[in-house]
Amino acid sequence: GEALAGGKQSGLSDAALHRIAGEIMEVARIPVQVAITIGGGNIWRYRDMKDAAIERTVSDAMGMLATIMNAVALQAALEAEGASCRVCSAIDVPQVADAYIRRKAVRHLEKGRVVVCAGGTGHPYFTTDSAAALRALELNCEVILKATNVDGVYDKDPKTSKDAKRYETLTLQGTSDPTPRQVT
């Protein structure tokens, strides 16, 4: 979500939105099936609003709604680029998005549509990263790409913790494939 602000503190940047849509279209034209789980950090983030006295579950719901706003904006930008795109939301908002139903999302992908997953997991206390991993497993994704504003995967936020440890290699644990995956 933060990438959609295009360097601003918050909100949407038209230039960033359309640049990201263009990059997604480059991948979709390969052709491969593309599913995106979008964040809402450019609109709302609990950690930035802790002093607002908004209870955590309410704040998390606001964050999930922010992801839906971003998903609808990304859908519009993708459609302007010529994509067929569907937003599938873990929170029921039938006026703007399909309900996230795994089989329905898979069918959209099979039809060559870009699927934008919104609303996180639909539950508080779970990050958008958790939702991305969950949706990737449900949709049998072969690759997960994470767009972020840090240079890798850390054990904690490197912007707030000077002792954050960067992982150079990640492995798939609990699977029959112990092949290390490089983090770049």
KEMITOR-728702 format. One record per residue: residue in one letter; x, y, z of N, C-alpha, C, O, CB in turn. Coordinates in pm, whole numbers, padded with zeros to 5 digits, always signed. Last residue first. Glycine has a CB too. Example, Ala and Ser with C-alpha at 12.3 -4.5 7.8 and 13.67 -1.06 7.14 Angstrom:
2
S+01285-00225+00708+01367-00106+00714+01290+00003+00787+01341+00114+00804+01408-00060+00572
A+01319-00569+00780+01230-00450+00780+01320-00330+00780+01424-00332+00846+01131-00447+00905
***
This chain:
184
T+01681-01146-00227+01746-01032-00296+01653-00916-00305+01690-00812-00360+01793-01071-00435
V+01741-01440-00079+01665-01319-00059+01741-01207-00127+01853-01176-00087+01640-01290+00092
Q+01731-01769-00208+01806-01646-00184+01711-01529-00170+01612-01520-00241+01906-01620-00297
R+01636-02059-00054+01591-01955-00147+01666-01827-00113+01663-01782+00002+01435-01934-00140
P+01751-02394-00031+01753-02254+00017+01707-02159-00093+01737-02179-00211+01896-02215+00065
T+01550-02680-00044+01637-02592-00121+01633-02450-00065+01526-02392-00053+01598-02593-00269
P+01397-02880+00063+01479-02803+00155+01572-02704+00085+01662-02649+00148+01562-02897+00239
D+01100-02995+00003+01197-02917-00074+01280-02831+00020+01239-02720+00054+01125-02828-00180
S+00905-03104+00152+01004-03198+00099+01110-03126+00018+01203-03190-00031+00936-03304+00014
T+00859-02890+00440+00823-02939+00307+00930-03037+00262+01033-03052+00328+00808-02823+00205
G+00939-02770+00670+00821-02855+00677+00775-02902+00541+00662-02950+00527+00710-02783+00746
Q+01052-02465+00533+01053-02563+00640+00925-02644+00637+00818-02593+00605+01070-02494+00776
L+01241-02335+00293+01104-02381+00312+01108-02491+00418+01163-02599+00394+01041-02433+00177
T+01464-02075+00393+01436-02211+00347+01289-02240+00369+01223-02177+00451+01525-02315+00421
L+01652-01787+00304+01532-01844+00364+01515-01985+00310+01549-02011+00195+01406-01756+00334
T+01937-01591+00367+01879-01708+00300+01756-01753+00377+01756-01756+00500+01983-01824+00288
E+01979-01362+00510+02041-01371+00377+01980-01485+00297+01972-01477+00174+02193-01392+00391
Y+01787-01161+00709+01808-01298+00668+01865-01299+00527+01805-01242+00435+01677-01379+00676
R+01895-00920+00936+01854-00946+00797+01885-01091+00764+01997-01138+00787+01925-00849+00698
K+01783-00823+01250+01869-00917+01178+01811-00942+01039+01695-00980+01025+01885-01050+01256
A+01786-00522+01430+01713-00610+01340+01811-00694+01258+01909-00642+01205+01620-00528+01246
D+01884-00337+01606+01940-00471+01615+01865-00571+01525+01880-00692+01543+01936-00519+01760
K+01736-00108+01571+01874-00108+01519+01936-00247+01521+02030-00274+01446+01960-00012+01601
S+01415-00083+01482+01501-00165+01567+01641-00174+01505+01661-00239+01403+01441-00307+01587
T+01282+00066+01296+01260+00101+01436+01350+00023+01531+01361+00059+01648+01115+00076+01472
K+01359-00031+01055+01347+00114+01068+01333+00157+01214+01367+00269+01251+01228+00164+00987
P+01346-00305+01062+01479-00242+01069+01474-00090+01082+01574-00027+01117+01559-00279+00947
D+01128-00496+01246+01133-00377+01160+01269-00308+01172+01303-00257+01278+01020-00279+01196
K+01267-00828+01260+01183-00720+01312+01204-00598+01224+01291-00599+01137+01216-00689+01463
D+01403-01000+01101+01332-01059+01214+01244-00958+01285+01156-00996+01362+01430-01118+01311
Y+01362-00929+00746+01424-00910+00878+01342-00979+00985+01225-01012+00964+01440-00760+00911
V+01435-00934+00408+01348-00990+00513+01426-00984+00644+01541-01028+00652+01303-01138+00479
G+01509-00627+00229+01510-00771+00249+01412-00814+00355+01318-00741+00388+01649-00818+00286
D+01514-00346+00233+01596-00419+00136+01602-00570+00156+01693-00634+00103+01732-00366+00138
V+01190-00187+00249+01317-00226+00308+01387-00321+00210+01325-00369+00116+01297-00293+00448
N+00942-00149+00144+01030-00033+00148+01157-00059+00229+01225+00034+00271+00956+00086+00207
T+00826-00397-00092+00841-00340+00041+00935-00220+00035+00998-00195-00067+00894-00446+00139
A+00669-00662-00241+00711-00523-00261+00715-00459-00124+00617-00465-00048+00615-00446-00360
K+00744-00989-00285+00700-00893-00184+00757-00756-00217+00879-00737-00221+00743-00938-00043
L+00623-01264-00457+00710-01147-00464+00656-01046-00366+00536-01019-00363+00716-01087-00610
I+00610-01603-00470+00560-01488-00396+00665-01378-00409+00781-01399-00376+00531-01523-00244
V+00524-01862-00694+00619-01759-00656+00546-01652-00576+00433-01615-00610+00689-01697-00782
E+00315-02034-00732+00449-02089-00738+00554-01991-00689+00663-02031-00647+00481-02131-00880
C+00004-02069-00566+00102-01984-00632+00239-02050-00626+00275-02115-00528+00107-01843-00566
N-00243-02183-00485-00135-02266-00540-00032-02185-00618+00014-02227-00724-00193-02373-00630
L-00419-02035-00345-00427-02024-00491-00317-02103-00561-00299-02091-00683-00420-01877-00532
E-00348-02084-00079-00481-02122-00126-00491-02126-00278-00561-02211-00335-00584-02026-00072
L-00088-01972-00073-00109-02115-00050-00243-02161-00106-00250-02264-00172-00102-02147+00100
A-00152-01704-00126-00059-01775-00214-00074-01926-00197-00072-02000-00295+00087-01732-00186
R-00315-01643+00094-00374-01646-00041-00283-01720-00139-00333-01792-00226-00400-01503-00091
L-00116-01661+00300-00236-01744+00301-00297-01756+00162-00326-01866+00116-00339-01688+00399
A+00062-01459+00222+00108-01598+00231-00010-01694+00228-00004-01797+00161+00190-01619+00359
A-00110-01238+00238-00045-01271+00111+00002-01416+00112-00016-01488+00014+00074-01177+00086
A-00177-01237+00509-00282-01259+00410-00221-01300+00276-00275-01388+00209-00368-01133+00392
S+00072-01173+00615+00009-01301+00649-00099-01336+00548-00110-01451+00506-00051-01295+00791
D+00098-00918+00506+00194-01022+00468+00139-01160+00500+00157-01254+00422+00329-01000+00540
T-00098-00785+00642-00121-00810+00501-00023-00915+00450-00055-00992+00360-00109-00680+00420
T-00130-00944+00967-00076-00846+00872-00117-00881+00730-00164-00991+00702+00076-00840+00884
F-00380-00981+01206-00302-01047+01102-00256-00941+01003-00336-00857+00960-00385-01159+01031
Y-00547-00850+01383-00422-00904+01437-00339-00981+01333-00237-01040+01369-00451-00994+01553
P-00878-00931+01253-00777-00843+01312-00655-00922+01356-00658-01045+01365-00836-00767+01432
H-00968-01072+00934-00961-01083+01080-00855-00988+01134-00753-00967+01069-00929-01228+01122
G-00943-01076+00668-01077-01052+00718-01084-01055+00870-01192-01043+00928-01172-01153+00662
T-00695-01085+00578-00754-01216+00605-00900-01201+00645-00973-01300+00655-00675-01290+00716
G-00730-00807+00360-00643-00890+00444-00700-01030+00457-00748-01088+00359-00625-00828+00582
G-00877-00674+00174-00942-00701+00303-00859-00790+00394-00909-00842+00493-01075-00765+00280
A-00806-00835-00144-00818-00721-00053-00882-00764+00078-00934-00875+00091-00901-00608-00119
C-00641-00937-00428-00698-00981-00302-00693-00865-00203-00588-00804-00183-00623-01106-00245
V-00693-00921-00758-00640-00839-00650-00713-00879-00523-00834-00857-00511-00656-00684-00681
V-00613-01101-01040-00693-01103-00917-00622-01018-00812-00505-01042-00782-00715-01250-00866
V-00643-01073-01383-00559-01040-01269-00653-01036-01148-00759-00974-01153-00482-00902-01288
R-00768-01342-01584-00789-01216-01513-00683-01197-01406-00638-01294-01344-00930-01212-01451
G-00767-01583-01712-00669-01484-01750-00687-01348-01685-00626-01250-01728-00670-01467-01895
K-00926-01780-01618-00979-01703-01731-00885-01590-01774-00919-01511-01861-01114-01644-01695
E-00786-01862-01397-00792-01952-01513-00843-01880-01638-00806-01915-01750-00881-02072-01483
L-00848-01649-01226-00711-01667-01274-00708-01755-01399-00637-01725-01494-00623-01729-01164
H-01121-01702-01181-01080-01575-01242-00939-01587-01301-00914-01541-01412-01085-01459-01138
R-01091-01951-01051-01158-01944-01182-01124-01813-01254-01101-01814-01375-01312-01956-01165
V-00970-01871-00814-00899-01961-00905-00960-01954-01044-00888-01952-01144-00903-02107-00851
A-01181-01720-00706-01055-01654-00740-00974-01740-00837-00915-01688-00932-00973-01626-00612
K-01366-01927-00666-01399-01817-00757-01272-01744-00800-01258-01708-00917-01498-01720-00690
R-01234-02084-00476-01268-02141-00608-01300-02032-00710-01266-02045-00828-01386-02236-00595
R-01216-01896-00256-01100-01954-00324-01132-02005-00462-01062-01972-00558-01043-02066-00241
I-01365-01597-00239-01398-01740-00233-01290-01807-00317-01276-01778-00435-01547-01771-00287
Y-01409-01290-00140-01299-01383-00163-01350-01523-00134-01374-01561-00019-01175-01347-00074
A-01671-01136-00324-01628-01197-00199-01510-01287-00230-01508-01353-00334-01745-01277-00129
D-01585-00871-00548-01635-01006-00525-01593-01049-00385-01490-01004-00334-01582-01107-00632
A-01657-00523-00490-01566-00636-00501-01641-00768-00485-01745-00775-00420-01455-00627-00396
V-01847-00320-00465-01717-00287-00526-01626-00407-00548-01526-00395-00619-01646-00187-00441
Q-02078-00417-00354-02091-00307-00451-01960-00280-00524-01961-00223-00633-02138-00181-00380
P-02007-00607-00162-02049-00652-00296-02065-00540-00399-02065-00567-00519-02178-00724-00285
V-01811-00655+00056-01846-00524-00001-01890-00547-00146-01820-00511-00240-01723-00422+00007
D-01698-00841+00312-01808-00836+00216-01842-00691+00178-01896-00616+00259-01931-00906+00273
I-01358-00907+00317-01467-00835+00382-01575-00814+00277-01545-00773+00165-01419-00698+00445
A-01188-01018+00143-01219-01098+00261-01330-01034+00345-01387-01098+00433-01094-01118+00346
S-01245-00971-00205-01228-00916-00071-01269-01014+00039-01371-01082+00029-01307-00789-00058
C-01112-00937-00513-01175-01037-00427-01143-00998-00283-01027-00993-00243-01124-01183-00460
V-01138-00773-00815-01102-00757-00674-01181-00861-00596-01303-00871-00611-01132-00611-00621
R-01023-00856-01137-01126-00869-01035-01065-00846-00898-00956-00893-00868-01193-01008-01043
C-00961-00763-01475-00919-00767-01336-01040-00781-01245-01146-00724-01271-00840-00641-01299
S-00805-00746-01775-00928-00793-01714-00890-00822-01569-00795-00896-01543-00988-00923-01788
A-00622-00460-01890-00633-00587-01818-00778-00619-01785-00862-00530-01770-00551-00583-01689
G-00577-00212-02002-00630-00319-02086-00645-00454-02019-00678-00552-02085-00543-00335-02202
E-00514-00004-01845-00402-00062-01920-00447-00178-02008-00366-00235-02081-00293-00109-01824
A-00750+00033-01715-00709+00139-01807-00592+00093-01895-00573+00144-02005-00670+00266-01729
E-00736-00189-01550-00833-00189-01659-00802-00080-01760-00825-00098-01880-00975-00172-01604
L-00540-00094-01372-00513-00212-01456-00609-00218-01574-00568-00250-01685-00524-00340-01372
A-00680+00117-01252-00557+00144-01327-00522+00028-01419-00479+00050-01532-00441+00171-01230
A-00890-00024-01130-00920+00079-01230-00797+00108-01316-00808+00123-01438-00970+00208-01162
Q-00740-00184-00952-00824-00245-01055-00853-00145-01166-00842-00179-01284-00955-00297-00994
L-00633+00013-00786-00544-00065-00872-00622-00134-00983-00575-00140-01097-00468-00170-00789
A-00870+00101-00662-00790+00195-00740-00697+00119-00835-00683+00157-00951-00708+00287-00648
V-00942-00135-00533-01034-00079-00633-00959+00022-00722-00982+00027-00843-01156-00011-00564
A-00723-00161-00359-00752-00265-00459-00842-00212-00570-00819-00241-00687-00817-00385-00392
N-00746+00063-00194-00631+00050-00283-00656-00052-00394-00616-00031-00508-00507+00009-00203
M-00987-00005-00063-00977+00119-00141-00861+00111-00240-00876+00147-00356-00958+00241-00047
I-00902-00238+00063-01009-00245-00038-01007-00119-00124-01022-00127-00246-01149-00262+00029
T-00719-00142+00244-00672-00231+00137-00776-00244+00026-00742-00260-00091-00639-00369+00193
A-00888+00002+00412-00790+00075+00331-00738-00013+00217-00716+00036+00107-00672+00124+00418
L-01017-00206+00541-01094-00122+00449-01001-00041+00358-01032-00019+00241-01186-00028+00527
M-00803-00291+00697-00858-00382+00595-00942-00305+00494-00938-00334+00374-00942-00493+00660
G-00777-00067+00863-00669-00105+00773-00716-00197+00662-00675-00183+00547-00557-00171+00851
M-01017-00087+01004-00992+00031+00920-00881+00004+00820-00888+00047+00705-00957+00154+01007
A-00964-00322+01141-01074-00318+01044-01058-00199+00949-01082-00210+00829-01211-00311+01116
D-00760-00229+01307-00729-00331+01205-00839-00338+01100-00811-00357+00981-00711-00469+01271
S-00910-00054+01466-00803-00002+01383-00767-00101+01272-00745-00062+01158-00681+00030+01467
V-01071-00241+01597-01133-00138+01513-01029-00081+01416-01058-00063+01297-01193-00024+01601
T-00878-00381+01738-00959-00453+01639-01030-00356+01545-01048-00386+01427-01062-00543+01708
R-00762-00168+01901-00685-00241+01800-00773-00312+01697-00743-00304+01577-00596-00343+01868
E-00931+00146+01942-00908+00009+01985-00851-00074+01870-00887-00053+01755-01038-00054+02038
I-00780+00449+01928-00873+00362+01856-00835+00219+01891-00721+00178+01872-00867+00387+01699
A-00612+00645+02024-00707+00583+02116-00816+00505+02043-00930+00496+02089-00771+00688+02204
A-00403+00742+01879-00535+00794+01845-00645+00736+01933-00761+00774+01918-00566+00765+01700
D-00158+00627+01914-00195+00733+02007-00334+00789+01981-00379+00877+02054-00094+00844+01999
K-00136+00452+01698-00156+00397+01832-00204+00503+01931-00281+00473+02022-00028+00334+01883
M-00090+00496+01431-00205+00563+01493-00233+00513+01634-00344+00530+01684-00327+00544+01407
D+00106+00345+01324+00122+00490+01313+00014+00566+01388+00025+00688+01407+00122+00531+01167
R+00010+00090+01361+00131+00129+01434+00155+00279+01429+00217+00336+01520+00253+00056+01378
Y-00213+00082+01183-00231+00083+01328-00108+00137+01400-00120+00220+01490-00262-00057+01377
R-00260+00276+00906-00170+00176+00964-00179+00189+01116-00155+00297+01170-00021+00195+00914
W-00403+00382+00603-00419+00359+00745-00322+00252+00792-00305+00149+00726-00564+00319+00777
I-00293+00455+00351-00417+00515+00399-00430+00501+00551-00463+00598+00620-00539+00451+00330
N-00068+00316+00297-00072+00455+00250-00196+00529+00300-00204+00651+00292-00068+00459+00097
G-00123+00058+00385-00040+00146+00467-00034+00290+00421+00001+00378+00500+00096+00093+00470
G-00263-00151+00280-00334-00025+00295-00256+00080+00372-00312+00179+00418-00464-00048+00364
G-00177-00401+00029-00182-00344+00162-00257-00212+00164-00308-00166+00061-00043-00324+00216
I-00290-00676-00170-00251-00536-00156-00267-00489-00011-00357-00531+00060-00335-00448-00249
T-00193-00944-00344-00253-00908-00216-00200-00770-00184-00079-00749-00172-00218-01013-00101
I-00257-01062-00666-00190-00960-00585-00266-00945-00455-00389-00935-00454-00182-00823-00661
A-00192-01293-00914-00276-01261-00799-00195-01167-00710-00077-01192-00684-00321-01390-00720
V-00173-01393-01242-00125-01294-01146-00231-01270-01039-00345-01232-01069-00088-01161-01218
Q-00048-01638-01459-00159-01596-01374-00104-01504-01266-00001-01533-01206-00233-01719-01311
V+00127-01524-01748+00121-01602-01625-00001-01554-01548-00050-01444-01570+00252-01588-01539
P+00234-01505-02085+00130-01485-01983+00151-01579-01864+00187-01696-01879-00008-01508-02044
I+00300-01218-02007+00399-01324-02036+00339-01445-02107+00408-01486-02201+00464-01369-01907
R+00128-01019-01924+00137-01044-02068+00229-01161-02103+00236-01199-02220+00185-00920-02139
A+00171-00992-01653+00049-01059-01697+00053-01094-01846-00012-01189-01889-00072-00972-01668
V+00407-00838-01651+00409-00976-01603+00288-01053-01658+00302-01166-01704+00410-00981-01448
E+00310-00598-01752+00426-00662-01816+00432-00810-01777+00459-00895-01861+00558-00590-01777
M+00112-00537-01561+00072-00576-01697+00187-00643-01773+00164-00736-01850+00023-00454-01776
I+00269-00456-01349+00188-00577-01335+00148-00627-01473+00149-00748-01498+00062-00550-01249
E+00370-00220-01458+00463-00328-01424+00388-00460-01410+00437-00564-01453+00538-00295-01294
G+00133-00070-01481+00211-00104-01600+00306-00219-01575+00323-00306-01661+00287+00017-01647
A+00066-00044-01210-00024-00116-01300+00049-00158-01427+00029-00269-01476-00147-00028-01335
I+00283+00116-01131+00268-00019-01075+00175-00102-01163+00203-00219-01188+00212-00012-00930
R+00225+00347-01277+00353+00279-01297+00343+00135-01248+00388+00043-01316+00467+00353-01222
H-00024+00417-01171-00017+00374-01310+00117+00308-01345+00121+00222-01433-00041+00492-01402
L+00051+00478-00903-00056+00382-00933-00043+00328-01075-00051+00207-01097-00194+00447-00913
A+00240+00681-00939+00279+00554-00879+00177+00445-00913+00215+00333-00947+00294+00568-00726
A+00076+00884-01054+00194+00834-01126+00236+00697-01071+00265+00607-01149+00311+00933-01114
D-00114+00927-00853-00157+00882-00985-00039+00820-01060-00053+00714-01122-00217+00998-01065
S-00083+00826-00530-00015+00902-00633-00058+00844-00766-00040+00724-00791+00142+00897-00615
L-00290+00840-00245-00256+00775-00372-00184+00874-00462-00221+00991-00470-00382+00721-00442
G-00196+00864+00107-00282+00884-00010-00231+00807-00131-00143+00721-00122-00291+01031-00043
S+00109+00992+00259-00012+00910+00254-00089+00940+00126-00054+01029+00049-00100+00934+00379
Q+00356+01110+00209+00330+01050+00340+00211+00955+00336+00212+00850+00401+00307+01158+00444
K+00488+01022-00116+00415+01110-00025+00395+01037+00107+00415+00916+00115+00277+01154-00087
G+00593+00816-00262+00686+00904-00192+00618+01005-00101+00684+01066-00017+00771+00976-00291
G+00357+00691-00363+00457+00749-00451+00551+00847-00384+00586+00950-00441+00391+00817-00562
A+00153+00554-00254+00163+00695-00216+00270+00766-00299+00272+00889-00304+00195+00709-00067
L+00189+00294-00323+00088+00370-00399+00090+00518-00364+00033+00600-00438-00050+00312-00373
A+00358+00193-00133+00414+00225-00265+00317+00308-00347+00360+00385-00434+00449+00096-00340
E+00190+00127+00080+00272+00248+00089+00329+00289-00046+00346+00408-00072+00386+00226+00188
G+00079-00120+00000+00000+00000+00000+00083+00126+00000+00052+00222-00071-00090+00000+00117
***
